[in-house]
Amino acid sequence: MKKLRVAVLFGGRSGEHDVSLMSARSVLVALDPEKYEVTQIGITLGGEWLTGENTLEAFTSGKFSELNRAILPGDPSHASLYVSRVTNHAETIHKLSDIDIFFPVLHGPFGEDGTLQGLLEMADVAYVGAGVAGSSVGMDKGIFKDVMRANNIPIVESILVLRGDIETDMNGVIEQVEKMGAYPFFAKPANLGSSVGISKCNSRSDLSEGLMEAARYDRRIVIEKGVGNVREVEVSVLGNEHPETSVCGEVLPSREFYSYESKYVDGTSGLIIPSQLPNEVTEKIREYAVRAYKAIDCAGMARADFFVESDTNKIYLNELNTLPGFTSISMYPKLWQASGLAYPQLVDRLIELALARKAQRDHTERRRSA
């Protein structure tokens, strides 16, 4: 059989750039060379697309001199990958390869938020993961919460403020937050993941610092009311129109909350797979995960994160991650592994779903018949 030509995209203009590199390493190892012809494309923090021999290693070391600029035109009549080379101060552009499918392993802005997906749609190529709408709604915590409220899916009480509000009237913002109730609160950038920029705020001074920290990463900031004595439960979702869910897993944070350091630096947080919750609770969590997935028109994959009150088993959906972490210690593949789907087969399945989604797009008429 002819090998599928897969372009793996990683890095990106995001605070989650380094997480992306870790995820990409695992995906690249899992892609069977007997099935796939792989092209690596790294995106720098400045947004430049680069490709060449051992692109991931170059990004890990920060030595880009041997790489060339990669170009994907947004023109479907030229939906191939091109490479730019500079020789004797003259730039030449050559076709590098036709690509059957793009596999974004990007987290955060300009990768997970619909912007990259828009380019891939314009180029009319197949790609892994959710489309423009599902990616953008899943990424923006403020809009996502509004959609969940509209679909009667329980979420933690929250408000959204703008960076400009924080800069011009910090006291007014704090007073607005405190109307939700007692401390603690969590301040979060609306459009970031991997717990980057998130602060737990136990006092007014904490809140002020947490708001400024979140505002470093986004102009929209979500502040959530803390829910006491909760268990953090996650479930993986896989599919397009008819998504399936994995078993549920419980996170035991090694720090005060499931922070960036807990996830990617010290790796000391515990995981219980499957979670030790009553069956009726896990089934409700899986139901909410599928409903949320469909509500934002997600596709391919997502990891749904929940809080469960320890005393009452009351469930709150926290967020849906449309391009979840794919590192060796990430929850998304671990949950599928526990459900009987090994990492390499999970990667194969995601590629199949992407091709099926592209076939659906191709079936859509773009102009009215005469």
ROKEFI-259678 format. One record per residue (C-alpha): x, y, z; residue number from 0; residue in three letters. Coordinates in steps of 0.2 Angstrom, whole numbers. Layout:
// ROKEFI-259678
+-------+-------+-------+-----+-----+
:    px :    py :    pz :   i :  aa :
+-------+-------+-------+-----+-----+
:     X :     Y :     Z : NUM : ala :
...
+-------+-------+-------+-----+-----+
This chain:
// ROKEFI-259678
+-------+-------+-------+-----+-----+
:    px :    py :    pz :   i :  aa :
+-------+-------+-------+-----+-----+
:     0 :     0 :     0 :   0 : met :
:     5 :    18 :    -4 :   1 : lys :
:    11 :    27 :    12 :   2 : lys :
:     1 :    41 :    18 :   3 : leu :
:    11 :    58 :    18 :   4 : arg :
:     9 :    65 :    36 :   5 : val :
:    15 :    82 :    41 :   6 : ala :
:    17 :    84 :    60 :   7 : val :
:    16 :   102 :    66 :   8 : leu :
:    23 :   107 :    82 :   9 : phe :
:    30 :   122 :    93 :  10 : gly :
:    20 :   137 :    89 :  11 : gly :
:    17 :   155 :    95 :  12 : arg :
:    11 :   150 :   112 :  13 : ser :
:    15 :   149 :   131 :  14 : gly :
:    13 :   130 :   128 :  15 : glu :
:    27 :   129 :   115 :  16 : his :
:    38 :   118 :   125 :  17 : asp :
:    23 :   106 :   129 :  18 : val :
:    20 :   105 :   111 :  19 : ser :
:    38 :    99 :   108 :  20 : leu :
:    36 :    85 :   121 :  21 : met :
:    19 :    80 :   113 :  22 : ser :
:    26 :    79 :    96 :  23 : ala :
:    41 :    68 :   101 :  24 : arg :
:    28 :    55 :   107 :  25 : ser :
:    18 :    56 :    91 :  26 : val :
:    33 :    55 :    80 :  27 : leu :
:    38 :    39 :    88 :  28 : val :
:    21 :    32 :    87 :  29 : ala :
:    19 :    35 :    68 :  30 : leu :
:    23 :    18 :    59 :  31 : asp :
:    36 :    21 :    46 :  32 : pro :
:    28 :     6 :    36 :  33 : glu :
:    12 :    16 :    35 :  34 : lys :
:    17 :    34 :    35 :  35 : tyr :
:    30 :    46 :    26 :  36 : glu :
:    32 :    59 :    39 :  37 : val :
:    37 :    77 :    37 :  38 : thr :
:    41 :    87 :    52 :  39 : gln :
:    37 :   106 :    53 :  40 : ile :
:    41 :   116 :    68 :  41 : gly :
:    34 :   133 :    71 :  42 : ile :
:    45 :   146 :    81 :  43 : thr :
:    39 :   157 :    95 :  44 : leu :
:    39 :   171 :    82 :  45 : gly :
:    28 :   161 :    70 :  46 : gly :
:    40 :   155 :    57 :  47 : glu :
:    37 :   138 :    49 :  48 : trp :
:    53 :   128 :    47 :  49 : leu :
:    57 :   111 :    41 :  50 : thr :
:    72 :   100 :    37 :  51 : gly :
:    82 :    85 :    44 :  52 : glu :
:    78 :    82 :    62 :  53 : asn :
:    67 :    97 :    64 :  54 : thr :
:    61 :    92 :    82 :  55 : leu :
:    79 :    90 :    88 :  56 : glu :
:    83 :   108 :    81 :  57 : ala :
:    69 :   115 :    90 :  58 : phe :
:    73 :   106 :   106 :  59 : thr :
:    91 :   113 :   105 :  60 : ser :
:    86 :   130 :    98 :  61 : gly :
:    98 :   128 :    83 :  62 : lys :
:    89 :   132 :    67 :  63 : phe :
:   103 :   136 :    55 :  64 : ser :
:   101 :   120 :    45 :  65 : glu :
:    82 :   122 :    43 :  66 : leu :
:    73 :   130 :    29 :  67 : asn :
:    57 :   140 :    29 :  68 : arg :
:    41 :   129 :    25 :  69 : ala :
:    26 :   137 :    16 :  70 : ile :
:     8 :   131 :    15 :  71 : leu :
:    -2 :   142 :     3 :  72 : pro :
:   -20 :   145 :     8 :  73 : gly :
:   -24 :   142 :   -10 :  74 : asp :
:   -32 :   125 :   -13 :  75 : pro :
:   -26 :   124 :   -31 :  76 : ser :
:    -8 :   124 :   -23 :  77 : his :
:   -12 :   113 :    -8 :  78 : ala :
:     6 :   107 :    -6 :  79 : ser :
:    20 :   110 :     5 :  80 : leu :
:    34 :   122 :    -2 :  81 : tyr :
:    51 :   126 :     5 :  82 : val :
:    61 :   142 :     4 :  83 : ser :
:    80 :   141 :     2 :  84 : arg :
:    92 :   156 :     2 :  85 : val :
:   107 :   154 :    -9 :  86 : thr :
:   119 :   168 :   -12 :  87 : asn :
:   106 :   181 :    -5 :  88 : his :
:    93 :   174 :   -18 :  89 : ala :
:    78 :   166 :   -12 :  90 : glu :
:    71 :   151 :   -22 :  91 : thr :
:    54 :   142 :   -18 :  92 : ile :
:    52 :   123 :   -22 :  93 : his :
:    38 :   111 :   -20 :  94 : lys :
:    43 :   100 :    -5 :  95 : leu :
:    29 :    87 :    -5 :  96 : ser :
:    11 :    84 :    -7 :  97 : asp :
:     4 :    81 :    10 :  98 : ile :
:   -11 :    69 :    13 :  99 : asp :
:   -14 :    75 :    31 : 100 : ile :
:    -8 :    87 :    43 : 101 : phe :
:    -6 :    82 :    61 : 102 : phe :
:    -6 :    97 :    72 : 103 : pro :
:     2 :    94 :    89 : 104 : val :
:     0 :   112 :    95 : 105 : leu :
:    -7 :   119 :   111 : 106 : his :
:   -14 :   136 :   115 : 107 : gly :
:   -16 :   151 :   103 : 108 : pro :
:   -12 :   150 :    85 : 109 : phe :
:   -13 :   131 :    85 : 110 : gly :
:   -28 :   125 :    96 : 111 : glu :
:   -39 :   141 :    94 : 112 : asp :
:   -45 :   139 :    76 : 113 : gly :
:   -33 :   150 :    68 : 114 : thr :
:   -22 :   136 :    61 : 115 : leu :
:   -38 :   126 :    57 : 116 : gln :
:   -44 :   141 :    46 : 117 : gly :
:   -28 :   141 :    36 : 118 : leu :
:   -29 :   122 :    34 : 119 : leu :
:   -47 :   124 :    28 : 120 : glu :
:   -43 :   137 :    16 : 121 : met :
:   -29 :   126 :     9 : 122 : ala :
:   -43 :   112 :     8 : 123 : asp :
:   -32 :    99 :    16 : 124 : val :
:   -36 :    85 :    29 : 125 : ala :
:   -30 :    88 :    47 : 126 : tyr :
:   -32 :    80 :    64 : 127 : val :
:   -44 :    87 :    76 : 128 : gly :
:   -58 :    99 :    78 : 129 : ala :
:   -63 :   112 :    65 : 130 : gly :
:   -63 :   131 :    66 : 131 : val :
:   -78 :   133 :    77 : 132 : ala :
:   -75 :   118 :    88 : 133 : gly :
:   -57 :   124 :    91 : 134 : ser :
:   -61 :   142 :    94 : 135 : ser :
:   -75 :   138 :   106 : 136 : val :
:   -66 :   125 :   115 : 137 : gly :
:   -51 :   136 :   118 : 138 : met :
:   -60 :   152 :   124 : 139 : asp :
:   -65 :   147 :   142 : 140 : lys :
:   -77 :   162 :   143 : 141 : gly :
:   -87 :   157 :   127 : 142 : ile :
:   -86 :   139 :   131 : 143 : phe :
:   -94 :   142 :   148 : 144 : lys :
:  -108 :   151 :   140 : 145 : asp :
:  -111 :   137 :   127 : 146 : val :
:  -112 :   125 :   142 : 147 : met :
:  -124 :   135 :   151 : 148 : arg :
:  -135 :   136 :   136 : 149 : ala :
:  -135 :   117 :   135 : 150 : asn :
:  -138 :   114 :   154 : 151 : asn :
:  -121 :   106 :   157 : 152 : ile :
:  -116 :   111 :   175 : 153 : pro :
:  -101 :   122 :   176 : 154 : ile :
:   -92 :   131 :   191 : 155 : val :
:   -98 :   149 :   193 : 156 : glu :
:   -87 :   162 :   185 : 157 : ser :
:   -86 :   179 :   177 : 158 : ile :
:   -75 :   186 :   163 : 159 : leu :
:   -66 :   202 :   163 : 160 : val :
:   -55 :   211 :   151 : 161 : leu :
:   -36 :   216 :   153 : 162 : arg :
:   -41 :   234 :   151 : 163 : gly :
:   -53 :   233 :   166 : 164 : asp :
:   -39 :   226 :   176 : 165 : ile :
:   -27 :   240 :   171 : 166 : glu :
:   -39 :   254 :   174 : 167 : thr :
:   -50 :   248 :   189 : 168 : asp :
:   -42 :   234 :   198 : 169 : met :
:   -52 :   237 :   214 : 170 : asn :
:   -68 :   237 :   204 : 171 : gly :
:   -64 :   220 :   196 : 172 : val :
:   -59 :   213 :   213 : 173 : ile :
:   -76 :   219 :   220 : 174 : glu :
:   -85 :   211 :   206 : 175 : gln :
:   -76 :   195 :   209 : 176 : val :
:   -80 :   195 :   227 : 177 : glu :
:   -98 :   196 :   224 : 178 : lys :
:   -97 :   178 :   219 : 179 : met :
:   -94 :   173 :   237 : 180 : gly :
:   -79 :   168 :   248 : 181 : ala :
:   -61 :   165 :   243 : 182 : tyr :
:   -53 :   155 :   235 : 183 : pro :
:   -55 :   160 :   217 : 184 : phe :
:   -45 :   155 :   201 : 185 : phe :
:   -39 :   167 :   189 : 186 : ala :
:   -36 :   160 :   171 : 187 : lys :
:   -31 :   167 :   154 : 188 : pro :
:   -47 :   163 :   143 : 189 : ala :
:   -37 :   156 :   129 : 190 : asn :
:   -23 :   146 :   136 : 191 : leu :
:   -21 :   128 :   142 : 192 : gly :
:    -9 :   117 :   152 : 193 : ser :
:   -12 :   128 :   167 : 194 : ser :
:    -1 :   141 :   161 : 195 : val :
:    -5 :   158 :   169 : 196 : gly :
:   -17 :   151 :   181 : 197 : ile :
:   -17 :   156 :   200 : 198 : ser :
:   -26 :   151 :   215 : 199 : lys :
:   -31 :   166 :   225 : 200 : cys :
:   -34 :   165 :   243 : 201 : asn :
:   -35 :   184 :   247 : 202 : ser :
:   -37 :   201 :   239 : 203 : arg :
:   -18 :   202 :   237 : 204 : ser :
:   -17 :   185 :   229 : 205 : asp :
:   -32 :   190 :   217 : 206 : leu :
:   -23 :   206 :   212 : 207 : ser :
:    -7 :   196 :   208 : 208 : glu :
:   -17 :   182 :   199 : 209 : gly :
:   -26 :   194 :   188 : 210 : leu :
:   -10 :   203 :   182 : 211 : met :
:    -2 :   186 :   179 : 212 : glu :
:   -17 :   180 :   169 : 213 : ala :
:   -17 :   196 :   159 : 214 : ala :
:     1 :   193 :   153 : 215 : arg :
:    -6 :   179 :   142 : 216 : tyr :
:   -23 :   185 :   136 : 217 : asp :
:   -34 :   201 :   135 : 218 : arg :
:   -49 :   190 :   142 : 219 : arg :
:   -48 :   183 :   159 : 220 : ile :
:   -59 :   171 :   167 : 221 : val :
:   -61 :   171 :   186 : 222 : ile :
:   -69 :   155 :   194 : 223 : glu :
:   -76 :   152 :   211 : 224 : lys :
:   -66 :   139 :   220 : 225 : gly :
:   -76 :   123 :   224 : 226 : val :
:   -70 :   116 :   240 : 227 : gly :
:   -65 :    97 :   243 : 228 : asn :
:   -67 :    91 :   225 : 229 : val :
:   -59 :    77 :   215 : 230 : arg :
:   -52 :    81 :   198 : 231 : glu :
:   -58 :    68 :   185 : 232 : val :
:   -54 :    67 :   167 : 233 : glu :
:   -61 :    57 :   152 : 234 : val :
:   -55 :    56 :   134 : 235 : ser :
:   -67 :    58 :   119 : 236 : val :
:   -63 :    51 :   102 : 237 : leu :
:   -74 :    52 :    86 : 238 : gly :
:   -83 :    64 :    74 : 239 : asn :
:  -102 :    63 :    73 : 240 : glu :
:  -103 :    48 :    85 : 241 : his :
:   -90 :    51 :    98 : 242 : pro :
:   -84 :    38 :   111 : 243 : glu :
:   -77 :    40 :   128 : 244 : thr :
:   -64 :    31 :   138 : 245 : ser :
:   -64 :    26 :   156 : 246 : val :
:   -63 :    40 :   168 : 247 : cys :
:   -47 :    44 :   177 : 248 : gly :
:   -44 :    54 :   193 : 249 : glu :
:   -29 :    66 :   195 : 250 : val :
:   -21 :    67 :   212 : 251 : leu :
:   -11 :    84 :   211 : 252 : pro :
:     6 :    85 :   219 : 253 : ser :
:     4 :   103 :   222 : 254 : arg :
:   -11 :   114 :   228 : 255 : glu :
:   -19 :   112 :   211 : 256 : phe :
:   -15 :   103 :   195 : 257 : tyr :
:    -2 :   116 :   189 : 258 : ser :
:     9 :   117 :   174 : 259 : tyr :
:    23 :   110 :   185 : 260 : glu :
:    13 :    96 :   191 : 261 : ser :
:     9 :    91 :   173 : 262 : lys :
:    25 :    93 :   164 : 263 : tyr :
:    40 :    98 :   176 : 264 : val :
:    40 :    86 :   191 : 265 : asp :
:    28 :    74 :   184 : 266 : gly :
:    24 :    69 :   202 : 267 : thr :
:     5 :    70 :   202 : 268 : ser :
:    -4 :    54 :   204 : 269 : gly :
:   -16 :    46 :   192 : 270 : leu :
:   -30 :    33 :   197 : 271 : ile :
:   -36 :    24 :   181 : 272 : ile :
:   -50 :    20 :   181 : 273 : pro :
:   -56 :    32 :   194 : 274 : ser :
:   -64 :    25 :   210 : 275 : gln :
:   -81 :    34 :   208 : 276 : leu :
:   -98 :    26 :   209 : 277 : pro :
:  -103 :    19 :   192 : 278 : asn :
:  -118 :    31 :   190 : 279 : glu :
:  -106 :    46 :   193 : 280 : val :
:   -94 :    40 :   180 : 281 : thr :
:  -108 :    37 :   167 : 282 : glu :
:  -115 :    54 :   170 : 283 : lys :
:   -97 :    62 :   167 : 284 : ile :
:   -96 :    52 :   151 : 285 : arg :
:  -113 :    58 :   146 : 286 : glu :
:  -109 :    76 :   149 : 287 : tyr :
:   -92 :    74 :   140 : 288 : ala :
:  -101 :    68 :   124 : 289 : val :
:  -114 :    82 :   125 : 290 : arg :
:  -101 :    95 :   127 : 291 : ala :
:   -91 :    88 :   113 : 292 : tyr :
:  -106 :    88 :   101 : 293 : lys :
:  -112 :   106 :   107 : 294 : ala :
:   -96 :   114 :   101 : 295 : ile :
:   -95 :   103 :    85 : 296 : asp :
:   -79 :    95 :    91 : 297 : cys :
:   -71 :    82 :    80 : 298 : ala :
:   -56 :    70 :    81 : 299 : gly :
:   -52 :    71 :   100 : 300 : met :
:   -54 :    80 :   116 : 301 : ala :
:   -51 :    78 :   134 : 302 : arg :
:   -65 :    83 :   146 : 303 : ala :
:   -60 :    89 :   163 : 304 : asp :
:   -72 :    88 :   178 : 305 : phe :
:   -73 :    93 :   196 : 306 : phe :
:   -83 :    81 :   207 : 307 : val :
:   -88 :    87 :   225 : 308 : glu :
:   -81 :    73 :   237 : 309 : ser :
:   -96 :    74 :   249 : 310 : asp :
:  -110 :    76 :   237 : 311 : thr :
:  -103 :    69 :   220 : 312 : asn :
:  -110 :    84 :   212 : 313 : lys :
:  -102 :    86 :   195 : 314 : ile :
:   -95 :   102 :   186 : 315 : tyr :
:   -87 :   102 :   169 : 316 : leu :
:   -72 :   113 :   169 : 317 : asn :
:   -66 :   113 :   151 : 318 : glu :
:   -64 :   103 :   135 : 319 : leu :
:   -47 :   102 :   127 : 320 : asn :
:   -48 :   100 :   109 : 321 : thr :
:   -29 :    96 :   106 : 322 : leu :
:   -24 :    88 :   123 : 323 : pro :
:    -7 :    84 :   129 : 324 : gly :
:     1 :    69 :   120 : 325 : phe :
:    16 :    67 :   131 : 326 : thr :
:    21 :    50 :   138 : 327 : ser :
:    13 :    55 :   154 : 328 : ile :
:    -2 :    64 :   147 : 329 : ser :
:   -19 :    59 :   153 : 330 : met :
:   -28 :    58 :   136 : 331 : tyr :
:   -18 :    43 :   129 : 332 : pro :
:   -16 :    35 :   146 : 333 : lys :
:   -35 :    34 :   147 : 334 : leu :
:   -37 :    26 :   130 : 335 : trp :
:   -23 :    14 :   134 : 336 : gln :
:   -33 :     9 :   150 : 337 : ala :
:   -48 :     7 :   138 : 338 : ser :
:   -40 :    -5 :   127 : 339 : gly :
:   -33 :     7 :   113 : 340 : leu :
:   -14 :     8 :   113 : 341 : ala :
:    -5 :    24 :   108 : 342 : tyr :
:     0 :    19 :    90 : 343 : pro :
:   -17 :    13 :    87 : 344 : gln :
:   -24 :    29 :    94 : 345 : leu :
:   -14 :    39 :    82 : 346 : val :
:   -20 :    28 :    67 : 347 : asp :
:   -38 :    31 :    73 : 348 : arg :
:   -35 :    50 :    73 : 349 : leu :
:   -29 :    50 :    56 : 350 : ile :
:   -43 :    40 :    50 : 351 : glu :
:   -56 :    52 :    58 : 352 : leu :
:   -47 :    66 :    50 : 353 : ala :
:   -48 :    59 :    33 : 354 : leu :
:   -67 :    55 :    36 : 355 : ala :
:   -70 :    73 :    41 : 356 : arg :
:   -61 :    79 :    25 : 357 : lys :
:   -73 :    67 :    15 : 358 : ala :
:   -88 :    75 :    23 : 359 : gln :
:   -81 :    93 :    19 : 360 : arg :
:   -78 :    87 :     1 : 361 : asp :
:   -96 :    82 :     0 : 362 : his :
:  -102 :    99 :     4 : 363 : thr :
:  -107 :   110 :   -11 : 364 : glu :
:   -98 :   127 :   -11 : 365 : arg :
:  -109 :   135 :   -24 : 366 : arg :
:  -127 :   135 :   -30 : 367 : arg :
:  -132 :   125 :   -45 : 368 : ser :
:  -137 :   135 :   -60 : 369 : ala :
+-------+-------+-------+-----+-----+
